[in-house]
Each structure stands twice: as structure tokens, then as C-alpha cells.
């Protein structure tokens, strides 16, 4: 008998199905990954892995001006995505070259040049907008911020959630030191808007970003999860009770074997 047939006949089929559903309900996997490297004029474009991705990944190299209209982006495999990027209220990209904190490291091409958002003392922030996303979709967003000087703080905000990045001067990728890491959702029009500003009144630097689409199965609400777990417990108890009843009935039933009759012993022959 196949295992699946055995599970169904023994009463464990629904229990197994419920456990499989719970496992799938929390599955999160990555779909596409978009990489962008903001460059100064004639600066090289980075390729390969950042915080996300793998060796050989493609990056969109964008010569950073103060603003731009919608630009179509390709993913890490150089395939069209339909996603566009626009930004405004930045100063043109600057190239720290040999004085960059990450100079001489594998990340030099990515982290040597950067857009510059003005300080808060000027009363406005740099704005980055992604369009063409799945409305309500979930995305992971890595924003790189490091230049040639430590302690130059940048505040990034996405959907009301803010993170501060303050470079220590150590050339090792670390969240809060040289990048921010958001998990956020696109709005009803398929857009995500990010603001960048300086918390210390000097400047906020933006070297580039990685935008990763996440596909998430439906996660049950806490009340639904409790109901499912309760149902599994009751189902398991019901199976156990049925087995106990079955064993008890089997013990109470008379045996099908006919009772053995004892044959009387033969009488001894008499002698005259």
C-alpha cells in the first residue's frame, strides 16, 4: 500500500495536509533583484554581489545628475522588469576615488561615488521613487551610504519607517554603518518613495541601491493560526480515540475459532 493511501485510510491524511499548509503559509522567496550604481562622469559601474545577489550580477550604471525622469531598469540577469526609477533634489554625483573609505576593496566601484542629498538645514530632502511595482507587493531595499569621511550621517525613510546610517570608516559592509536595510510594500499605484536627508546638517550620500521583489504566501492571522492548531490537536485526538475504540472492540469480540471438545478416554478392555 502506498504511504499516501495509508495516511488517508488511517485518518492522518487531513492532519498531514494541515501541517503542509502551515509550512507553506510562512514561505518567503525572492523573485527578481534590481541593482543600481550611481556614478560620477566616467566612473566605472560595479558588477557582482552586494549585500544581496551573486557573483556576475548586472548593475544599472546611472550617471548621477541632480534629478532625472523615469528610467527603465533591468534586473541582475539583464532582463527587463518594467520598473522605473526617478529622483530629484540631489546634488550631482561626486567621486571620492582614492580617498573613499572602500578604496582598494572589491566594492570600490560601487562605493566610491554617490549622489548628495542636502542637509536638513536647507529644509528639504532628496527623493527617490520606484514605479511599475506590484501594488501592495513586498520588497527588500538596500540603500548604500558611504563616502570619504566617517561620521557623515544619513537618514533614509520609507513608508514612515526611518533608518540612520553613520559610516565608521571601517571598509566592511554592515547595516547602520554603510547601508540601510528595509522591508516595505508598494502602495496601491505600485510605487515606493524614499527620502534621504542628513541628520547632522551636512549631507546624506547615496551610492546606489538593491531592490528585491519578495513573493510571500498568505500568512494566517493569529486567530486563524490558533484555530488551525486547535483543529490539528482535535483531529489528532479523534484519531487516537478511534484507535482505542477499535482495539477495545477487537478485545471484546468472541473468537471465531470453535472450542475444542475433549474426547473421553477409551474404556479399558475387560478380561474374563
LOPA-149559 format. One line per 10 residues: their letters; for each residue x, y negated, z negated of C-alpha. Coordinates in nm, 2 decimals, m for minus. Layout:
N
a = X/Y/Z; ...;
# end
This chain:
272
xxxxxxxxxx = 0.00/0.00/0.00; 0.14/m0.34/0.09; 0.22/m0.58/m0.20; m0.04/m0.84/m0.09; m0.31/m0.57/m0.08; m0.21/m0.45/m0.42; m0.22/m0.81/m0.56; m0.57/m0.86/m0.43; m0.71/m0.53/m0.55; m0.56/m0.57/m0.89;
xxxxxxxxxx = m0.71/m0.91/m0.94; m0.39/m1.11/m0.93; m0.45/m1.25/m0.58; m0.62/m1.57/m0.69; m0.36/m1.61/m0.97; m0.07/m1.59/m0.72; m0.24/m1.83/m0.48; m0.29/m2.08/m0.76; 0.08/m2.06/m0.86; 0.19/m2.10/m0.50;
xxxxxxxxxx = m0.04/m2.41/m0.46; 0.12/m2.57/m0.77; 0.46/m2.51/m0.63; 0.37/m2.68/m0.30; 0.19/m2.96/m0.47; 0.52/m3.11/m0.60; 0.73/m3.06/m0.29; 0.91/m3.37/m0.16; 1.12/m3.36/0.15; 1.30/m3.61/0.37;
xxxxxxxxxx = 1.18/m3.68/0.72; 1.39/m3.94/0.92; 1.67/m4.17/0.79; 1.74/m4.52/0.93; 2.08/m4.68/0.87; 2.17/m5.05/0.93; 2.51/m5.21/0.90; 2.51/m5.59/0.91; 2.82/m5.71/1.09; 3.01/m6.03/1.14;
xxxxxxxxxx = 3.11/m6.11/1.50; 3.34/m5.84/1.64; 3.33/m5.63/1.32; 3.31/m5.25/1.36; 2.99/m5.06/1.29; 3.01/m4.79/1.03; 2.91/m4.42/1.11; 2.87/m4.13/0.88; 2.72/m4.07/0.53; 2.64/m4.34/0.28;
xxxxxxxxxx = 2.45/m4.27/m0.04; 2.22/m4.07/0.19; 2.30/m3.89/0.51; 2.58/m3.68/0.65; 2.90/m3.70/0.85; 2.84/m3.83/1.20; 2.52/m4.01/1.13; 2.44/m4.31/1.36; 2.40/m4.66/1.22; 2.23/m4.96/1.38;
xxxxxxxxxx = 2.50/m5.22/1.40; 2.34/m5.57/1.38; 2.55/m5.89/1.42; 2.41/m6.09/1.13; 2.27/m6.43/1.21; 2.06/m6.64/0.97; 1.74/m6.49/1.10; 1.60/m6.25/1.36; 1.28/m6.14/1.52; 1.16/m5.78/1.52;
xxxxxxxxxx = 1.44/m5.54/1.62; 1.37/m5.18/1.70; 1.57/m4.93/1.50; 1.69/m4.57/1.58; 1.73/m4.30/1.32; 2.05/m4.13/1.21; 2.02/m3.89/1.51; 1.99/m4.19/1.75; 1.62/m4.12/1.81; 1.36/m4.39/1.85;
xxxxxxxxxx = 1.15/m4.44/1.53; 0.91/m4.73/1.63; 1.03/m4.91/1.31; 1.13/m5.27/1.34; 1.34/m5.50/1.12; 1.32/m5.87/1.08; 1.48/m6.10/0.83; 1.51/m6.47/0.75; 1.66/m6.73/0.51; 2.01/m6.58/0.51;
xxxxxxxxxx = 2.34/m6.74/0.60; 2.52/m6.57/0.89; 2.72/m6.27/0.81; 3.07/m6.31/0.66; 3.36/m6.07/0.70; 3.58/m6.02/0.39; 3.81/m5.80/0.59; 4.13/m5.70/0.39; 4.01/m5.88/0.08; 3.69/m5.67/0.05;
xxxxxxxxxx = 3.65/m5.46/m0.26; 3.62/m5.15/m0.04; 3.91/m5.24/0.19; 4.11/m4.93/0.29; 3.83/m4.69/0.18; 3.61/m4.48/0.41; 3.33/m4.73/0.36; 3.53/m5.03/0.47; 3.34/m5.08/0.80; 3.01/m5.08/0.61;
xxxxxxxxxx = 3.10/m5.29/0.30; 3.35/m5.55/0.44; 3.08/m5.78/0.60; 2.75/m5.89/0.47; 2.46/m6.13/0.51; 2.44/m6.40/0.24; 2.12/m6.49/0.06; 2.12/m6.84/m0.11; 2.13/m6.87/m0.49; 1.82/m6.93/m0.69;
xxxxxxxxxx = 1.93/m7.29/m0.75; 1.82/m7.36/m0.39; 1.47/m7.24/m0.46; 1.42/m6.96/m0.21; 1.54/m6.61/m0.13; 1.64/m6.41/0.17; 1.36/m6.20/0.31; 1.38/m5.86/0.49; 1.07/m5.70/0.64; 1.03/m5.35/0.78;
xxxxxxxxxx = 0.73/m5.29/1.01; 0.59/m4.99/1.20; 0.59/m4.77/0.89; 0.32/m4.52/0.79; 0.06/m4.72/0.60; 0.08/m4.61/0.23; 0.38/m4.39/0.32; 0.66/m4.33/0.06; 1.01/m4.44/0.14; 1.35/m4.44/m0.03;
xxxxxxxxxx = 1.55/m4.76/0.02; 1.92/m4.81/m0.05; 2.04/m5.17/m0.04; 2.42/m5.23/m0.04; 2.56/m5.54/m0.20; 2.93/m5.59/m0.25; 3.18/m5.84/m0.11; 3.53/m5.95/m0.20; 3.46/m6.07/m0.56; 3.34/m5.88/m0.87;
xxxxxxxxxx = 3.05/m6.01/m1.09; 2.86/m6.17/m0.80; 2.51/m6.06/m0.89; 2.22/m5.99/m0.65; 1.86/m5.94/m0.74; 1.65/m5.73/m0.50; 1.27/m5.70/m0.53; 1.04/m5.45/m0.35; 0.67/m5.43/m0.43; 0.72/m5.61/m0.76;
xxxxxxxxxx = 1.00/m5.38/m0.87; 1.33/m5.56/m0.92; 1.69/m5.43/m0.95; 2.01/m5.62/m1.01; 2.34/m5.52/m0.85; 2.66/m5.66/m1.00; 2.99/m5.54/m0.85; 3.26/m5.44/m1.10; 3.54/m5.45/m0.84; 3.58/m5.07/m0.85;
xxxxxxxxxx = 3.56/m4.92/m0.50; 3.33/m4.63/m0.58; 2.97/m4.61/m0.48; 2.75/m4.65/m0.79; 2.39/m4.76/m0.84; 2.37/m5.10/m1.00; 2.74/m5.17/m0.92; 2.73/m5.19/m0.54; 2.38/m5.07/m0.43; 2.01/m5.07/m0.54;
xxxxxxxxxx = 1.80/m4.76/m0.50; 1.42/m4.80/m0.46; 1.14/m4.55/m0.40; 0.85/m4.76/m0.27; 0.54/m4.75/m0.05; 0.45/m4.93/0.27; 0.14/m5.15/0.25; m0.19/m5.10/0.44; m0.03/m5.25/0.75; 0.28/m5.03/0.74;
xxxxxxxxxx = 0.52/m5.29/0.61; 0.77/m5.32/0.33; 0.91/m5.66/0.23; 1.23/m5.71/0.03; 1.36/m6.03/m0.12; 1.72/m6.09/m0.21; 1.84/m6.37/m0.44; 2.13/m6.45/m0.67; 2.08/m6.43/m1.04; 2.39/m6.63/m1.11;
xxxxxxxxxx = 2.31/m6.91/m0.87; 2.60/m6.84/m0.63; 2.50/m6.59/m0.35; 2.35/m6.25/m0.30; 2.52/m6.03/m0.05; 2.36/m5.77/0.17; 2.59/m5.53/0.36; 2.33/m5.30/0.50; 2.07/m5.05/0.40; 1.94/m4.70/0.44;
xxxxxxxxxx = 1.56/m4.64/0.48; 1.45/m4.28/0.44; 1.09/m4.16/0.50; 0.97/m3.91/0.24; 0.69/m3.66/0.30; 0.51/m3.57/m0.02; 0.24/m3.30/m0.06; m0.07/m3.41/m0.26; 0.03/m3.41/m0.63; m0.27/m3.33/m0.85;
xxxxxxxxxx = m0.38/m3.59/m1.11; m0.30/m3.49/m1.47; m0.67/m3.39/m1.54; m0.67/m3.18/m1.22; m0.35/m3.02/m1.32; m0.48/m2.93/m1.67; m0.79/m2.78/m1.51; m0.58/m2.57/m1.28; m0.36/m2.44/m1.56; m0.67/m2.37/m1.77;
xxxxxxxxxx = m0.82/m2.18/m1.48; m0.50/m1.97/m1.44; m0.50/m1.89/m1.81; m0.87/m1.78/m1.80; m0.81/m1.58/m1.48; m0.51/m1.41/m1.64; m0.72/m1.33/m1.95; m1.00/m1.19/m1.74; m0.77/m0.96/m1.55; m0.63/m0.83/m1.88;
xxxxxxxxxx = m0.98/m0.77/m2.02; m1.09/m0.58/m1.72; m0.78/m0.36/m1.75; m0.85/m0.30/m2.12; m1.22/m0.21/m2.05; m1.11/0.02/m1.77; m0.86/0.20/m2.00; m1.13/0.23/m2.27; m1.39/0.38/m2.03; m1.13/0.63/m1.90;
xxxxxxxxxx = m1.06/0.75/m2.25; m1.44/0.79/m2.34; m1.54/0.98/m2.03; m1.56/1.37/m2.07; m1.30/1.57/m1.89; m1.40/1.72/m1.56; m1.24/2.05/m1.65; m1.48/2.32/m1.77; m1.40/2.46/m2.11; m1.20/2.78/m2.12;
xxxxxxxxxx = m1.41/3.07/m2.27; m1.23/3.31/m2.49; m1.28/3.67/m2.38; m1.35/3.92/m2.66; m1.08/4.17/m2.73; m1.14/4.52/m2.59; m1.26/4.78/m2.84; m1.01/5.04/m2.94; m1.09/5.39/m2.79; m1.24/5.64/m3.04;
xx = m1.08/5.98/m3.09; m1.30/6.28/m3.17;
# end
